[in-house]
Every structure is written in structure tokens, then in C-alpha cells.
Amino acid sequence: MGNVVIVAYRPKPGREDDLLALTRSHVPELRRLGLTTKRPSLAMRSKEGVVIEVFEWKEGAIESAHANPAALAMWERYAAVCDYVPLRDLPEAQDMFAQFEPVDLI
């Protein structure tokens, strides 16, 4: 068993398309590096345009990723196009049943 994570990315101005492209390649790249499980990932968008991603790390892979040059380089690309935001900062997080617009990862 791994660890399912939910992460939220607020695109920097004018960088939403770049963020979406990066998000579409994110889990496949982590999977290629042996860091995530085969569980399908999900992506969605909040009303404010924040992109939320759900995926599963393999057990112990979070720590391994922090020493992996390819993973670190990917995170640098994320830093160029978005800011990470806590889920609690999303208005939808206040709802009993938070609803988001689906994002196609294909």
C-alpha cells in the first residue's frame, strides 16, 4: 500500500496551460521513475482555477523522490508555473460535498 495525496496548485498569471500540461505528465513521469502506484490519478479544477491532483505514492517513495534528480527538476518546473495552496484555502473545502470541474489527463 502507498499513500494517497491530494495537492492543489494555483496557476501563476498566464500559466494555466503550462500547469495543465505539466500535471498531465506528472504522474506518468513519477510512475516511470518507480515512485507511484498504478492507481489512476485524478485532476480537477476549483471555481477559482486552482488545479487539484490526487495520486498514490508507493510506500517510501515520497522520501525517495526528494533525492531523485528527475523528480526535483519536475518540482522546479511546477514552481515556475504555480504556487501550492492548502486544501483548506479552497472555498469548496468548506462544503460537506466539495465539487470540482474534472480535468482530462489524457
Helices and strands as residue ranges (DSSP letters): E 3-11, H 16-32, E 42-45, E 51-57, H 61-65, H 69-81, E 82-85, G 87-89, G 91-94, E 101-102
